[in-house]
Amino acid sequence: MAKKRFIAGATCPSCSATDTMRWWQEHHVEVVECVQCGHTDRRSPMSAEEKQPVAQQQDAQVIGIFKPQ
Ligand SMILES: [Zn+2]
């Protein structure tokens, strides 16, 4: 059995309830479920990695320009 963990502060995109979302991994796929309305969402960790590094690099460049001095 996969461990299901609640996501603190997460809002359900279906019923807009907060702190009702829990997630677990199923065959290397992240599954998110809302215990309030039963909404489920699946996402591949690989597709998420393609988008995030670009945004993180842009943030790092902005921080490098504005030095707190
Ligand atoms: Zn919901």
N, CA, C, O and the ligand as a Tripos MOL2 file, in Angstrom:
@<TRIPOS>MOLECULE
protein
  277   275    70     0     0
PROTEIN
NO_CHARGES

@<TRIPOS>ATOM
      1 N           0.8380   -1.2000    0.0000 N.3       1 MET1
      2 CA          0.0000    0.0000    0.0000 C.3       1 MET1
      3 C           0.8710    1.2480    0.0000 C.2       1 MET1
      4 O           1.8460    1.3280    0.7480 O.2       1 MET1
      5 N           0.5300    2.2060   -0.8240 N.am      2 ALA2
      6 CA          1.2590    3.4720   -0.8760 C.3       2 ALA2
      7 C           0.8210    4.3570    0.2820 C.2       2 ALA2
      8 O          -0.3440    4.3740    0.6770 O.2       2 ALA2
      9 N           1.8070    5.1000    0.8190 N.am      3 LYS3
     10 CA          1.4800    6.0420    1.8830 C.3       3 LYS3
     11 C           0.8160    7.2790    1.2930 C.2       3 LYS3
     12 O           1.3300    7.8750    0.3460 O.2       3 LYS3
     13 N          -0.3140    7.6570    1.8470 N.am      4 LYS4
     14 CA         -1.0270    8.8430    1.3800 C.3       4 LYS4
     15 C          -0.8100    9.9760    2.3670 C.2       4 LYS4
     16 O          -1.0930    9.8460    3.5570 O.2       4 LYS4
     17 N          -0.3050   11.0830    1.8570 N.am      5 ARG5
     18 CA          0.0360   12.2180    2.7280 C.3       5 ARG5
     19 C          -0.7940   13.4320    2.3460 C.2       5 ARG5
     20 O          -0.9510   13.7390    1.1640 O.2       5 ARG5
     21 N          -1.3230   14.1200    3.3450 N.am      6 PHE6
     22 CA         -2.0790   15.3420    3.0770 C.3       6 PHE6
     23 C          -1.1350   16.4710    2.7040 C.2       6 PHE6
     24 O          -0.0240   16.5620    3.2260 O.2       6 PHE6
     25 N          -1.5840   17.3270    1.8010 N.am      7 ILE7
     26 CA         -0.7880   18.4730    1.3640 C.3       7 ILE7
     27 C          -1.2650   19.7030    2.1180 C.2       7 ILE7
     28 O          -2.3950   20.1540    1.9280 O.2       7 ILE7
     29 N          -0.4060   20.2470    2.9750 N.am      8 ALA8
     30 CA         -0.7780   21.3990    3.7890 C.3       8 ALA8
     31 C          -1.0210   22.6240    2.9180 C.2       8 ALA8
     32 O          -0.1660   23.0000    2.1150 O.2       8 ALA8
     33 N          -2.1750   23.2430    3.0760 N.am      9 GLY9
     34 CA         -2.4690   24.4910    2.3730 C.3       9 GLY9
     35 C          -2.9120   24.3210    0.9380 C.2       9 GLY9
     36 O          -3.1520   25.3140    0.2510 O.2       9 GLY9
     37 N          -3.0280   23.0860    0.4610 N.am     10 ALA10
     38 CA         -3.4120   22.8670   -0.9240 C.3      10 ALA10
     39 C          -4.9170   23.0750   -1.1000 C.2      10 ALA10
     40 O          -5.7150   22.7220   -0.2320 O.2      10 ALA10
     41 N          -5.2790   23.6520   -2.2350 N.am     11 THR11
     42 CA         -6.6840   23.8980   -2.5300 C.3      11 THR11
     43 C          -7.1360   22.9990   -3.6700 C.2      11 THR11
     44 O          -6.4450   22.8700   -4.6800 O.2      11 THR11
     45 N          -8.2880   22.3850   -3.5060 N.am     12 CYS12
     46 CA         -8.8190   21.4990   -4.5460 C.3      12 CYS12
     47 C          -9.2890   22.3330   -5.7420 C.2      12 CYS12
     48 O         -10.0550   23.2800   -5.5660 O.2      12 CYS12
     49 N          -8.8380   21.9920   -6.9590 N.am     13 PRO13
     50 CA         -9.2590   22.7370   -8.1470 C.3      13 PRO13
     51 C         -10.7180   22.4660   -8.5130 C.2      13 PRO13
     52 O         -11.2940   23.1880   -9.3270 O.2      13 PRO13
     53 N         -11.3100   21.4510   -7.9290 N.am     14 SER14
     54 CA        -12.6750   21.0800   -8.2800 C.3      14 SER14
     55 C         -13.7120   21.6990   -7.3420 C.2      14 SER14
     56 O         -14.6830   22.3030   -7.7980 O.2      14 SER14
     57 N         -13.5010   21.5470   -6.0150 N.am     15 CYS15
     58 CA        -14.4930   22.0370   -5.0550 C.3      15 CYS15
     59 C         -13.9650   23.2100   -4.2200 C.2      15 CYS15
     60 O         -14.6860   23.7430   -3.3760 O.2      15 CYS15
     61 N         -12.6960   23.6170   -4.4560 N.am     16 SER16
     62 CA        -12.0770   24.7720   -3.7880 C.3      16 SER16
     63 C         -11.9220   24.5890   -2.2880 C.2      16 SER16
     64 O         -11.7210   25.5700   -1.5720 O.2      16 SER16
     65 N         -12.0070   23.3780   -1.7980 N.am     17 ALA17
     66 CA        -11.7770   23.1250   -0.3720 C.3      17 ALA17
     67 C         -10.2790   23.1310   -0.0880 C.2      17 ALA17
     68 O          -9.4770   22.7610   -0.9460 O.2      17 ALA17
     69 N          -9.9070   23.5530    1.1190 N.am     18 THR18
     70 CA         -8.4970   23.6320    1.4990 C.3      18 THR18
     71 C          -8.1550   22.5340    2.4960 C.2      18 THR18
     72 O          -8.9770   22.1470    3.3270 O.2      18 THR18
     73 N          -6.9120   22.0340    2.3950 N.am     19 ASP19
     74 CA         -6.4120   20.9780    3.2840 C.3      19 ASP19
     75 C          -7.2020   19.6820    3.1530 C.2      19 ASP19
     76 O          -7.3020   18.9120    4.1080 O.2      19 ASP19
     77 N          -7.7610   19.4430    1.9770 N.am     20 THR20
     78 CA         -8.4490   18.1710    1.7460 C.3      20 THR20
     79 C          -7.6960   17.3260    0.7260 C.2      20 THR20
     80 O          -8.1010   16.2080    0.4100 O.2      20 THR20
     81 N          -6.5820   17.8790    0.2090 N.am     21 MET21
     82 CA         -5.8260   17.1790   -0.8270 C.3      21 MET21
     83 C          -4.7770   16.2610   -0.2080 C.2      21 MET21
     84 O          -4.0610   16.6450    0.7160 O.2      21 MET21
     85 N          -4.7040   15.0620   -0.7270 N.am     22 ARG22
     86 CA         -3.6320   14.1620   -0.3130 C.3      22 ARG22
     87 C          -3.0570   13.5190   -1.5630 C.2      22 ARG22
     88 O          -3.7410   13.3690   -2.5750 O.2      22 ARG22
     89 N          -1.7810   13.1410   -1.4750 N.am     23 TRP23
     90 CA         -1.1120   12.5970   -2.6490 C.3      23 TRP23
     91 C          -0.3020   11.3720   -2.2790 C.2      23 TRP23
     92 O           0.0590   11.1570   -1.1220 O.2      23 TRP23
     93 N          -0.0320   10.5880   -3.2840 N.am     24 TRP24
     94 CA          0.8520    9.4310   -3.1140 C.3      24 TRP24
     95 C           1.3880    9.0700   -4.4890 C.2      24 TRP24
     96 O           0.9050    9.5620   -5.5090 O.2      24 TRP24
     97 N           2.3880    8.2100   -4.5000 N.am     25 GLN25
     98 CA          2.9740    7.7910   -5.7640 C.3      25 GLN25
     99 C           2.4790    6.4110   -6.1390 C.2      25 GLN25
    100 O           2.4220    5.5000   -5.3130 O.2      25 GLN25
    101 N           2.1220    6.2790   -7.4100 N.am     26 GLU26
    102 CA          1.5850    5.0340   -7.9200 C.3      26 GLU26
    103 C           2.2830    4.7140   -9.2330 C.2      26 GLU26
    104 O           2.0110    5.3470  -10.2520 O.2      26 GLU26
    105 N           3.1730    3.7430   -9.2140 N.am     27 HIS27
    106 CA          3.9410    3.3930  -10.4170 C.3      27 HIS27
    107 C           4.6700    4.6120  -10.9760 C.2      27 HIS27
    108 O           4.6150    4.8800  -12.1770 O.2      27 HIS27
    109 N           5.3450    5.3400  -10.1100 N.am     28 HIS28
    110 CA          6.1600    6.5130  -10.4910 C.3      28 HIS28
    111 C           5.3050    7.6600  -11.0150 C.2      28 HIS28
    112 O           5.8230    8.5790  -11.6500 O.2      28 HIS28
    113 N           4.0230    7.6150  -10.7590 N.am     29 VAL29
    114 CA          3.1460    8.7180  -11.1310 C.3      29 VAL29
    115 C           2.5540    9.3110   -9.8610 C.2      29 VAL29
    116 O           2.0630    8.5760   -9.0040 O.2      29 VAL29
    117 N           2.5960   10.6270   -9.7310 N.am     30 GLU30
    118 CA          2.0280   11.2700   -8.5570 C.3      30 GLU30
    119 C           0.5120   11.3600   -8.7070 C.2      30 GLU30
    120 O           0.0070   11.8820   -9.7010 O.2      30 GLU30
    121 N          -0.1940   10.8550   -7.7270 N.am     31 VAL31
    122 CA         -1.6460   10.9100   -7.7370 C.3      31 VAL31
    123 C          -2.1130   11.8350   -6.6200 C.2      31 VAL31
    124 O          -1.7070   11.6780   -5.4690 O.2      31 VAL31
    125 N          -2.9600   12.7920   -6.9570 N.am     32 VAL32
    126 CA         -3.4980   13.7270   -5.9750 C.3      32 VAL32
    127 C          -5.0000   13.4970   -5.8780 C.2      32 VAL32
    128 O          -5.6880   13.4120   -6.8950 O.2      32 VAL32
    129 N          -5.5020   13.3980   -4.6580 N.am     33 GLU33
    130 CA         -6.9150   13.1280   -4.4620 C.3      33 GLU33
    131 C          -7.4970   14.0970   -3.4420 C.2      33 GLU33
    132 O          -6.8570   14.4120   -2.4390 O.2      33 GLU33
    133 N          -8.7040   14.5640   -3.7010 N.am     34 CYS34
    134 CA         -9.4290   15.3910   -2.7510 C.3      34 CYS34
    135 C         -10.4160   14.4980   -2.0040 C.2      34 CYS34
    136 O         -11.2650   13.8440   -2.6090 O.2      34 CYS34
    137 N         -10.2870   14.4840   -0.6670 N.am     35 VAL35
    138 CA        -11.1570   13.6240    0.1280 C.3      35 VAL35
    139 C         -12.5410   14.2430    0.2870 C.2      35 VAL35
    140 O         -13.4770   13.5800    0.7340 O.2      35 VAL35
    141 N         -12.6680   15.5220   -0.0820 N.am     36 GLN36
    142 CA        -13.9450   16.2190    0.0550 C.3      36 GLN36
    143 C         -14.9060   15.8230   -1.0730 C.2      36 GLN36
    144 O         -16.0500   15.4470   -0.8190 O.2      36 GLN36
    145 N         -14.4230   15.9140   -2.3370 N.am     37 CYS37
    146 CA        -15.3130   15.6850   -3.4760 C.3      37 CYS37
    147 C         -14.8920   14.4880   -4.3200 C.2      37 CYS37
    148 O         -15.6040   14.0970   -5.2450 O.2      37 CYS37
    149 N         -13.7310   13.9020   -4.0020 N.am     38 GLY38
    150 CA        -13.2970   12.7340   -4.7470 C.3      38 GLY38
    151 C         -12.5460   13.0530   -6.0230 C.2      38 GLY38
    152 O         -12.2540   12.1570   -6.8140 O.2      38 GLY38
    153 N         -12.2270   14.3390   -6.2330 N.am     39 HIS39
    154 CA        -11.4640   14.7310   -7.4190 C.3      39 HIS39
    155 C         -10.0690   14.1090   -7.3770 C.2      39 HIS39
    156 O          -9.4140   14.1190   -6.3350 O.2      39 HIS39
    157 N          -9.6190   13.5720   -8.5000 N.am     40 THR40
    158 CA         -8.2790   13.0000   -8.5750 C.3      40 THR40
    159 C          -7.5340   13.5910   -9.7570 C.2      40 THR40
    160 O          -8.1250   13.9380  -10.7800 O.2      40 THR40
    161 N          -6.2210   13.6980   -9.5930 N.am     41 ASP41
    162 CA         -5.3820   14.2150  -10.6660 C.3      41 ASP41
    163 C          -4.0940   13.4140  -10.6770 C.2      41 ASP41
    164 O          -3.5430   13.0910   -9.6240 O.2      41 ASP41
    165 N          -3.6130   13.0940  -11.8770 N.am     42 ARG42
    166 CA         -2.3650   12.3390  -12.0030 C.3      42 ARG42
    167 C          -1.3760   13.1490  -12.8220 C.2      42 ARG42
    168 O          -1.7480   13.7980  -13.8000 O.2      42 ARG42
    169 N          -0.1310   13.1070  -12.4230 N.am     43 ARG43
    170 CA          0.8770   13.7930  -13.2090 C.3      43 ARG43
    171 C           2.1780   13.0170  -13.1570 C.2      43 ARG43
    172 O           2.5350   12.4320  -12.1340 O.2      43 ARG43
    173 N           2.8700   13.0230  -14.2640 N.am     44 SER44
    174 CA          4.1480   12.3410  -14.3430 C.3      44 SER44
    175 C           5.2430   13.2450  -13.8060 C.2      44 SER44
    176 O           5.3150   14.4050  -14.2140 O.2      44 SER44
    177 N           6.0960   12.7720  -12.9130 N.am     45 PRO45
    178 CA          7.1950   13.5910  -12.3980 C.3      45 PRO45
    179 C           8.1190   14.0800  -13.5090 C.2      45 PRO45
    180 O           8.7240   15.1440  -13.3760 O.2      45 PRO45
    181 N           8.2410   13.3350  -14.5910 N.am     46 MET46
    182 CA          9.1290   13.7270  -15.6820 C.3      46 MET46
    183 C           8.6330   14.9950  -16.3690 C.2      46 MET46
    184 O           9.4390   15.8740  -16.6740 O.2      46 MET46
    185 N           7.3480   15.1150  -16.6190 N.am     47 SER47
    186 CA          6.8120   16.2930  -17.2900 C.3      47 SER47
    187 C           6.9460   17.5200  -16.4040 C.2      47 SER47
    188 O           7.1200   18.6270  -16.9130 O.2      47 SER47
    189 N           6.8680   17.3470  -15.0820 N.am     48 ALA48
    190 CA          7.0010   18.4730  -14.1610 C.3      48 ALA48
    191 C           8.4390   18.9760  -14.1450 C.2      48 ALA48
    192 O           8.6680   20.1770  -14.0040 O.2      48 ALA48
    193 N           9.3970   18.0910  -14.2840 N.am     49 GLU49
    194 CA         10.8020   18.4940  -14.2510 C.3      49 GLU49
    195 C          11.1750   19.3210  -15.4760 C.2      49 GLU49
    196 O          12.1050   20.1260  -15.4170 O.2      49 GLU49
    197 N          10.4700   19.1350  -16.5730 N.am     50 GLU50
    198 CA         10.8120   19.8810  -17.7840 C.3      50 GLU50
    199 C          10.4840   21.3690  -17.6390 C.2      50 GLU50
    200 O          11.1630   22.2150  -18.2200 O.2      50 GLU50
    201 N           9.4570   21.6810  -16.8740 N.am     51 LYS51
    202 CA          9.0080   23.0670  -16.7840 C.3      51 LYS51
    203 C           9.6890   23.8250  -15.6480 C.2      51 LYS51
    204 O          10.0070   25.0030  -15.8080 O.2      51 LYS51
    205 N           9.9180   23.1870  -14.5190 N.am     52 GLN52
    206 CA         10.3900   23.8850  -13.3190 C.3      52 GLN52
    207 C          11.8110   24.4510  -13.4250 C.2      52 GLN52
    208 O          12.0310   25.5700  -12.9620 O.2      52 GLN52
    209 N          12.7900   23.7410  -14.0090 N.am     53 PRO53
    210 CA         14.1560   24.2870  -14.0240 C.3      53 PRO53
    211 C          14.2480   25.6330  -14.7460 C.2      53 PRO53
    212 O          15.0710   26.4670  -14.3680 O.2      53 PRO53
    213 N          13.4400   25.8630  -15.7580 N.am     54 VAL54
    214 CA         13.4820   27.1220  -16.4920 C.3      54 VAL54
    215 C          13.0990   28.2840  -15.5730 C.2      54 VAL54
    216 O          13.7820   29.3080  -15.5520 O.2      54 VAL54
    217 N          12.0280   28.1320  -14.8260 N.am     55 ALA55
    218 CA         11.5750   29.1920  -13.9280 C.3      55 ALA55
    219 C          12.5900   29.4200  -12.8120 C.2      55 ALA55
    220 O          12.8210   30.5630  -12.4180 O.2      55 ALA55
    221 N          13.1910   28.3670  -12.3040 N.am     56 GLN56
    222 CA         14.1620   28.5030  -11.2160 C.3      56 GLN56
    223 C          15.4080   29.2340  -11.6910 C.2      56 GLN56
    224 O          15.9900   30.0130  -10.9360 O.2      56 GLN56
    225 N          15.8260   28.9970  -12.9240 N.am     57 GLN57
    226 CA         17.0050   29.6920  -13.4470 C.3      57 GLN57
    227 C          16.7150   31.1810  -13.5930 C.2      57 GLN57
    228 O          17.5720   32.0120  -13.2920 O.2      57 GLN57
    229 N          15.5140   31.5260  -14.0530 N.am     58 GLN58
    230 CA         15.1480   32.9320  -14.2150 C.3      58 GLN58
    231 C          15.1230   33.6360  -12.8560 C.2      58 GLN58
    232 O          15.5770   34.7740  -12.7380 O.2      58 GLN58
    233 N          14.6030   32.9700  -11.8480 N.am     59 ASP59
    234 CA         14.5690   33.5520  -10.5050 C.3      59 ASP59
    235 C          15.9800   33.7750   -9.9740 C.2      59 ASP59
    236 O          16.2500   34.7950   -9.3410 O.2      59 ASP59
    237 N          16.8740   32.8330  -10.2270 N.am     60 ALA60
    238 CA         18.2510   32.9480   -9.7420 C.3      60 ALA60
    239 C          18.9400   34.1390  -10.3880 C.2      60 ALA60
    240 O          19.7230   34.8260   -9.7310 O.2      60 ALA60
    241 N          18.6680   34.3970  -11.6490 N.am     61 GLN61
    242 CA         19.2970   35.5200  -12.3440 C.3      61 GLN61
    243 C          18.8040   36.8450  -11.7650 C.2      61 GLN61
    244 O          19.5880   37.7780  -11.5900 O.2      61 GLN61
    245 N          17.5170   36.9270  -11.4690 N.am     62 VAL62
    246 CA         16.9630   38.1540  -10.9010 C.3      62 VAL62
    247 C          17.5750   38.4270   -9.5310 C.2      62 VAL62
    248 O          17.9230   39.5670   -9.2250 O.2      62 VAL62
    249 N          17.7080   37.4010   -8.7110 N.am     63 ILE63
    250 CA         18.2870   37.5530   -7.3810 C.3      63 ILE63
    251 C          19.7470   37.9880   -7.4890 C.2      63 ILE63
    252 O          20.2190   38.7640   -6.6590 O.2      63 ILE63
    253 N          20.4660   37.5010   -8.4970 N.am     64 GLY64
    254 CA         21.8620   37.8440   -8.6710 C.3      64 GLY64
    255 C          22.0560   39.3050   -9.0440 C.2      64 GLY64
    256 O          23.0640   39.9120   -8.6830 O.2      64 GLY64
    257 N          21.0970   39.8710   -9.7650 N.am     65 ILE65
    258 CA         21.2190   41.2690  -10.2070 C.3      65 ILE65
    259 C          20.9970   42.2210   -9.0280 C.2      65 ILE65
    260 O          21.7590   43.1670   -8.8270 O.2      65 ILE65
    261 N          19.9400   41.9540   -8.2520 N.am     66 PHE66
    262 CA         19.6010   42.8530   -7.1550 C.3      66 PHE66
    263 C          20.2700   42.3930   -5.8560 C.2      66 PHE66
    264 O          19.6840   41.6240   -5.0950 O.2      66 PHE66
    265 N          21.4610   42.8510   -5.6100 N.am     67 LYS67
    266 CA         22.1710   42.4700   -4.3910 C.3      67 LYS67
    267 C          21.7490   43.3750   -3.2280 C.2      67 LYS67
    268 O          21.7210   44.5970   -3.3740 O.2      67 LYS67
    269 N          21.4260   42.7870   -2.0890 N.am     68 PRO68
    270 CA         20.9360   43.5870   -0.9340 C.3      68 PRO68
    271 C          22.0690   44.3130   -0.2370 C.2      68 PRO68
    272 O          22.4700   43.9240    0.8610 O.2      68 PRO68
    273 N          22.5940   45.3670   -0.8580 N.am     69 GLN69
    274 CA         23.6740   46.1320   -0.2380 C.3      69 GLN69
    275 C          23.4320   47.6330   -0.3750 C.2      69 GLN69
    276 O          24.2430   48.4340    0.0900 O.2      69 GLN69
    277 ZN        -12.4350   18.6840   -3.9600 Zn       70 ZN70
@<TRIPOS>BOND
     1     1     2 1
     2     2     3 1
     3     3     4 2
     4     3     5 am
     5     5     6 1
     6     6     7 1
     7     7     8 2
     8     7     9 am
     9     9    10 1
    10    10    11 1
    11    11    12 2
    12    11    13 am
    13    13    14 1
    14    14    15 1
    15    15    16 2
    16    15    17 am
    17    17    18 1
    18    18    19 1
    19    19    20 2
    20    19    21 am
    21    21    22 1
    22    22    23 1
    23    23    24 2
    24    23    25 am
    25    25    26 1
    26    26    27 1
    27    27    28 2
    28    27    29 am
    29    29    30 1
    30    30    31 1
    31    31    32 2
    32    31    33 am
    33    33    34 1
    34    34    35 1
    35    35    36 2
    36    35    37 am
    37    37    38 1
    38    38    39 1
    39    39    40 2
    40    39    41 am
    41    41    42 1
    42    42    43 1
    43    43    44 2
    44    43    45 am
    45    45    46 1
    46    46    47 1
    47    47    48 2
    48    47    49 am
    49    49    50 1
    50    50    51 1
    51    51    52 2
    52    51    53 am
    53    53    54 1
    54    54    55 1
    55    55    56 2
    56    55    57 am
    57    57    58 1
    58    58    59 1
    59    59    60 2
    60    59    61 am
    61    61    62 1
    62    62    63 1
    63    63    64 2
    64    63    65 am
    65    65    66 1
    66    66    67 1
    67    67    68 2
    68    67    69 am
    69    69    70 1
    70    70    71 1
    71    71    72 2
    72    71    73 am
    73    73    74 1
    74    74    75 1
    75    75    76 2
    76    75    77 am
    77    77    78 1
    78    78    79 1
    79    79    80 2
    80    79    81 am
    81    81    82 1
    82    82    83 1
    83    83    84 2
    84    83    85 am
    85    85    86 1
    86    86    87 1
    87    87    88 2
    88    87    89 am
    89    89    90 1
    90    90    91 1
    91    91    92 2
    92    91    93 am
    93    93    94 1
    94    94    95 1
    95    95    96 2
    96    95    97 am
    97    97    98 1
    98    98    99 1
    99    99   100 2
   100    99   101 am
   101   101   102 1
   102   102   103 1
   103   103   104 2
   104   103   105 am
   105   105   106 1
   106   106   107 1
   107   107   108 2
   108   107   109 am
   109   109   110 1
   110   110   111 1
   111   111   112 2
   112   111   113 am
   113   113   114 1
   114   114   115 1
   115   115   116 2
   116   115   117 am
   117   117   118 1
   118   118   119 1
   119   119   120 2
   120   119   121 am
   121   121   122 1
   122   122   123 1
   123   123   124 2
   124   123   125 am
   125   125   126 1
   126   126   127 1
   127   127   128 2
   128   127   129 am
   129   129   130 1
   130   130   131 1
   131   131   132 2
   132   131   133 am
   133   133   134 1
   134   134   135 1
   135   135   136 2
   136   135   137 am
   137   137   138 1
   138   138   139 1
   139   139   140 2
   140   139   141 am
   141   141   142 1
   142   142   143 1
   143   143   144 2
   144   143   145 am
   145   145   146 1
   146   146   147 1
   147   147   148 2
   148   147   149 am
   149   149   150 1
   150   150   151 1
   151   151   152 2
   152   151   153 am
   153   153   154 1
   154   154   155 1
   155   155   156 2
   156   155   157 am
   157   157   158 1
   158   158   159 1
   159   159   160 2
   160   159   161 am
   161   161   162 1
   162   162   163 1
   163   163   164 2
   164   163   165 am
   165   165   166 1
   166   166   167 1
   167   167   168 2
   168   167   169 am
   169   169   170 1
   170   170   171 1
   171   171   172 2
   172   171   173 am
   173   173   174 1
   174   174   175 1
   175   175   176 2
   176   175   177 am
   177   177   178 1
   178   178   179 1
   179   179   180 2
   180   179   181 am
   181   181   182 1
   182   182   183 1
   183   183   184 2
   184   183   185 am
   185   185   186 1
   186   186   187 1
   187   187   188 2
   188   187   189 am
   189   189   190 1
   190   190   191 1
   191   191   192 2
   192   191   193 am
   193   193   194 1
   194   194   195 1
   195   195   196 2
   196   195   197 am
   197   197   198 1
   198   198   199 1
   199   199   200 2
   200   199   201 am
   201   201   202 1
   202   202   203 1
   203   203   204 2
   204   203   205 am
   205   205   206 1
   206   206   207 1
   207   207   208 2
   208   207   209 am
   209   209   210 1
   210   210   211 1
   211   211   212 2
   212   211   213 am
   213   213   214 1
   214   214   215 1
   215   215   216 2
   216   215   217 am
   217   217   218 1
   218   218   219 1
   219   219   220 2
   220   219   221 am
   221   221   222 1
   222   222   223 1
   223   223   224 2
   224   223   225 am
   225   225   226 1
   226   226   227 1
   227   227   228 2
   228   227   229 am
   229   229   230 1
   230   230   231 1
   231   231   232 2
   232   231   233 am
   233   233   234 1
   234   234   235 1
   235   235   236 2
   236   235   237 am
   237   237   238 1
   238   238   239 1
   239   239   240 2
   240   239   241 am
   241   241   242 1
   242   242   243 1
   243   243   244 2
   244   243   245 am
   245   245   246 1
   246   246   247 1
   247   247   248 2
   248   247   249 am
   249   249   250 1
   250   250   251 1
   251   251   252 2
   252   251   253 am
   253   253   254 1
   254   254   255 1
   255   255   256 2
   256   255   257 am
   257   257   258 1
   258   258   259 1
   259   259   260 2
   260   259   261 am
   261   261   262 1
   262   262   263 1
   263   263   264 2
   264   263   265 am
   265   265   266 1
   266   266   267 1
   267   267   268 2
   268   267   269 am
   269   269   270 1
   270   270   271 1
   271   271   272 2
   272   271   273 am
   273   273   274 1
   274   274   275 1
   275   275   276 2
@<TRIPOS>SUBSTRUCTURE
     1 MET1         2 RESIDUE 1 A MET
     2 ALA2         6 RESIDUE 1 A ALA
     3 LYS3        10 RESIDUE 1 A LYS
     4 LYS4        14 RESIDUE 1 A LYS
     5 ARG5        18 RESIDUE 1 A ARG
     6 PHE6        22 RESIDUE 1 A PHE
     7 ILE7        26 RESIDUE 1 A ILE
     8 ALA8        30 RESIDUE 1 A ALA
     9 GLY9        34 RESIDUE 1 A GLY
    10 ALA10       38 RESIDUE 1 A ALA
    11 THR11       42 RESIDUE 1 A THR
    12 CYS12       46 RESIDUE 1 A CYS
    13 PRO13       50 RESIDUE 1 A PRO
    14 SER14       54 RESIDUE 1 A SER
    15 CYS15       58 RESIDUE 1 A CYS
    16 SER16       62 RESIDUE 1 A SER
    17 ALA17       66 RESIDUE 1 A ALA
    18 THR18       70 RESIDUE 1 A THR
    19 ASP19       74 RESIDUE 1 A ASP
    20 THR20       78 RESIDUE 1 A THR
    21 MET21       82 RESIDUE 1 A MET
    22 ARG22       86 RESIDUE 1 A ARG
    23 TRP23       90 RESIDUE 1 A TRP
    24 TRP24       94 RESIDUE 1 A TRP
    25 GLN25       98 RESIDUE 1 A GLN
    26 GLU26      102 RESIDUE 1 A GLU
    27 HIS27      106 RESIDUE 1 A HIS
    28 HIS28      110 RESIDUE 1 A HIS
    29 VAL29      114 RESIDUE 1 A VAL
    30 GLU30      118 RESIDUE 1 A GLU
    31 VAL31      122 RESIDUE 1 A VAL
    32 VAL32      126 RESIDUE 1 A VAL
    33 GLU33      130 RESIDUE 1 A GLU
    34 CYS34      134 RESIDUE 1 A CYS
    35 VAL35      138 RESIDUE 1 A VAL
    36 GLN36      142 RESIDUE 1 A GLN
    37 CYS37      146 RESIDUE 1 A CYS
    38 GLY38      150 RESIDUE 1 A GLY
    39 HIS39      154 RESIDUE 1 A HIS
    40 THR40      158 RESIDUE 1 A THR
    41 ASP41      162 RESIDUE 1 A ASP
    42 ARG42      166 RESIDUE 1 A ARG
    43 ARG43      170 RESIDUE 1 A ARG
    44 SER44      174 RESIDUE 1 A SER
    45 PRO45      178 RESIDUE 1 A PRO
    46 MET46      182 RESIDUE 1 A MET
    47 SER47      186 RESIDUE 1 A SER
    48 ALA48      190 RESIDUE 1 A ALA
    49 GLU49      194 RESIDUE 1 A GLU
    50 GLU50      198 RESIDUE 1 A GLU
    51 LYS51      202 RESIDUE 1 A LYS
    52 GLN52      206 RESIDUE 1 A GLN
    53 PRO53      210 RESIDUE 1 A PRO
    54 VAL54      214 RESIDUE 1 A VAL
    55 ALA55      218 RESIDUE 1 A ALA
    56 GLN56      222 RESIDUE 1 A GLN
    57 GLN57      226 RESIDUE 1 A GLN
    58 GLN58      230 RESIDUE 1 A GLN
    59 ASP59      234 RESIDUE 1 A ASP
    60 ALA60      238 RESIDUE 1 A ALA
    61 GLN61      242 RESIDUE 1 A GLN
    62 VAL62      246 RESIDUE 1 A VAL
    63 ILE63      250 RESIDUE 1 A ILE
    64 GLY64      254 RESIDUE 1 A GLY
    65 ILE65      258 RESIDUE 1 A ILE
    66 PHE66      262 RESIDUE 1 A PHE
    67 LYS67      266 RESIDUE 1 A LYS
    68 PRO68      270 RESIDUE 1 A PRO
    69 GLN69      274 RESIDUE 1 A GLN
    70 ZN70       277 GROUP 0 **** ****
